[in-house]
Amino acid sequence: MINLFNYSVVIEGGGNFFLKILEKENATPEYCNWLNDSVVNKYLETKSASVNELRKYIVSKFISDKSLLFGIFSKPDNNHIGNIKLEPVDFEKSYATMGIIIGDKKYWGRGLATEVICVLADWVFDKLGIKEVNLGVISGNKPAIRVYEKCGFVKYRIDKKFFNHNGQLFDCIYMRKINTKI
């Protein structure tokens, strides 16, 4: 099992990206711009952020023993283009909950989210020995649902009218991927 406090974790993702644990120095105006962009944050709970708020958020995840917050960095230019988070990571119950944002819109529609999710799920199974990765997604976010299904996630529960999103009620779809190697 990996120590969650091994902050030097870097996960290679083929030729397009790599993942590394975010540090407070990764809180930049560009990162803020993603969260302040109504197109990017359409399905997020966070609708705005400052660099200082992002630093505090990153530090809180960095010191947590239940969270892993990875930045998604493009190759070969090393640009921070998104994040993928595991929270909570529960070793006792052997599951982790995943969330992702591709903040840089130049990388939308290229299959990057699919690749990142698949790579991190496999890493969680292989390196952490976790049995299940799960997530919740707003029913209106059809592109995300398709991506999760491509990565082998299956729906297992729906909470009706769970999210009030800009005055409209949406279901929350819960999905999971089971580690078939153990």
ABEGO torsion letter per residue (X at the ends): XBBAABAABBBBBEAABBBBBBBAAABBAAAAAAAABAAAAAABABABBBAAAAAAAAAAAAABAABBBBBBBBOAAGBBAEBBBBOBBBAAAGBBBBBBBBABAAABGAGAAAAAAAAAAAAAAAAAGBABBBBBBBAABAAAAAAAAAAGBBBABBBBGABBBGGBBBBBBBBBBBBAAX
